[in-house]
Amino acid sequence: MSRRDQIVDVARDLLETHGPDGVTMRAIANRLEIRAPSLYKHIADKHELEVALIAQGFTEQATAFTAAIDDTHDPVTAI
């Protein structure tokens, strides 16, 4: 897993556990046991982190939808 993926995963865990206010670069760095400025080698800023979290959510949603409609004749009902 890349460091960027680790950062996004930690951010998501913090979001789910502590809400939006709990997602800080310092909290992410502390969880990864690195210094906060090191995060910016992998994520440009908090906006890019938010975009990565949203993209991860869409990817998971697409996977869930695909699984729901596999082997069904009525995809709308399956979803």
C-alpha positions, 0 to 999 in steps of 0.5 A: 500500500502506498503512503498516499493510500495509507494517508487516505485510509487514516483520514477516513478512519478519523472521519468515521470515528471523530467526524470532519473536525477530527480529520487534521493533518496533525492527527493523520501524521500522529496516527502514521507516526510521521511529522505532519509536513511529511504528508505534503510529499504525498497529498498536496493539501486538505482539499486533495485529501477530501477529493481522495476520500470522495473518490474512494467512496465512489469506487466502493459504491460502484463495487457494491452496485456491481455486486448487487446487480450481478446475476439479476434480471432486475438491477433497479430492485437489486440496488 
